[in-house]
Amino acid sequence: MATAWDVISSLLALVIFLGVVYAGAKLTALFSSSTASTKSSLSSKGVTYANGRLSVKTDTPAPSREAYIAQTQHALERGARRMQEHRDAFRVGGKSDAGVEVPDLAGTGVGAGAGASASAVDGDKKGFRRTRKLA
C-alpha cells in the first residue's frame, strides 16, 4: 500500500510537470502573438513575409537593363580609380617562405620588394596585405 509520502511526492511531481507544460503553452502563445504583430507592422510598411519568402514593395520601379549596366560599370570604374589612388594599400605580393619573390599581381609596376614596407616584406603571411589605412 502507498504511504502518504508516496502520494504527496507523486502529486508534487505531477503539479511541477503540469506547470512546465502550462508555461510552455503560454510562451508559445506569446511568441505567436508577437510574430503576428510584427508581421502586421511590417506589412503596413510594405514588407510581406509569406511561405518563407520576403517581399518588399517600393515606390520606384526596377532599373532598366541599360541603367543597371551603367550603374554597375560606374561602380567598377570608381573601385578601379580608388585602387589606382591607393596602390600600396592594394598591392598583392611579398616574399614567399623560400625567399623567392612573388610577382606583383595587381599590375602596379612596383615589384614585390621595391617600395614595400618592412612589415609587409618581413612577415610570414602571403597574399593580400594592406600596408596602410585608406584616406
Disulfide bonds with the S-S distance in Angstrom:
none
